[in-house]
Amino acid sequence: TLLWGANGAALSAGITVAIGFYVLYDGLLRDTVDINYAQIFLAPVLAAALAAGSVYLALRLFTPPERLTLMIYKGIVFSLTYGLVMIIVARDKLFGLVARLHQATFSTGQQPQAGESSVETQSS
């Protein structure tokens, strides 16, 4: 926080939460919960790193003069890069999550449980 102000405070809070989750799951729930950290975090961390790099490069090419325009510009560059990387790296997982979110949001009936198919089979 002393070095980077609010950004440093946010970074330290995020790191603390990440370490806390790791300690909780790996240290306390190791025998109960099986988590593949690489499968869960690799694609989003890669996408976030590349998106942050693309924002850095975009700001080197053009920096909007107003704060609001700068914020929108950075948000658009980050979001587009993050989305494209996620589509390239984890397309099936991403579209599966979007489909589940859409179904949970717009479905009027009972929500399917994990492992159930949304297509009903008819007996002959």
N, C-alpha and C positions, 0 to 999 in steps of 0.2 A: 504494500500500500504506500509506503514511503517513496518507493522508486517510481511506481506507475500510477498512483492515485486510484481513481475508481476502477480502472481496468485491472490494476493489481489486486484490488479487493475482490473483484468478481472472479479473477483467475484463482486466487487462493481459496475462495469459497467452493468453486467448482472442483478443484483438486482435492479438497477436504471431503467433499461428498463422494467423489470417485473412490478415494482410498477407503472411506467408510463402507461403501457397498462391497468392495473387494474383501475387506476384513469380515464383514457380516456373512457374506456368502461363502467365501473360501474358508474362513476360520471357524465359524460357528455352524454353518449349515452344510458343510462339505459332504457328510454322509447322507443327507436328506435331499439336497438339491444338486443336480448335475448341470453345470453351466459351461458351455463352450464359448469362452470369452472371445476368441479369435473370430468365430462365426458371427457373434453379435456385434462386435465393435470394429472389426477391421474395415469393412466397407464405409461406414459412416465417418470414421476417423480419417481415412484416406480422402474421402470426398470433402470433408471439412478443411483438411490441409491444402488440397488443390484449390478449393474455392477461396481460401484466405490468400493463397499465392496469386490467384487470378485478380482478386481485388487489389492487391499490392501492384501488380503489373498495370491494371487498368488505371490506377491513380497516377502511375508514372507517365502514362500516355495522356491522360486528361483528368484534371481536378476541377470539379464545379466550384464556382466561387461562393455560393450560398450554402449554409449549413443544411437546410432542408433538402435542397437538391443533391448535396453530397451524400446525405444519409440514404435517400432514395436510390441514387446511383450505385452506391456500395451494396445496398440490399438487393438490387436487381442483379448485379454482377455475381454476388455470392450465391443467390438463390438459383440462378440459371446454371452456374457451374456445378453447384452441389447436386442439383437435379439431374443434370446430364451425366455426371460421374456415377451417381447411384443407378441410373438406368443402364449404363454400360456395365457396371460391376455387379450389381445385384438386382437385375431386372425382375426375375421371377418372384423373389422375396418382396420387393417393393410393390409390384402390382398385386400380389396376394394380400398384402397389408391394406392397400387402397381398396381392394374389393371387399375385404372384411369390414373396413370402416364405412364404406358406402352401404353395405348390407345392414350393418348395425344402426346406421343413421336413418335410412329410408325404409326399412322393413317394417311392416305393420303387424306381422305375426310373431310367433315365438322365435327367439334367436337360436340358431344352430349351436350345438355344443362343439367343443374341440373334437375334430376327427369325423364329424358328421358331414355327409355330402349335402349340398344344397339342392341337388337333383333327386327328386323322389323316384323310386323304382316302382313299377307296377307289376303285380303278379299275374301270370297268365291263367 
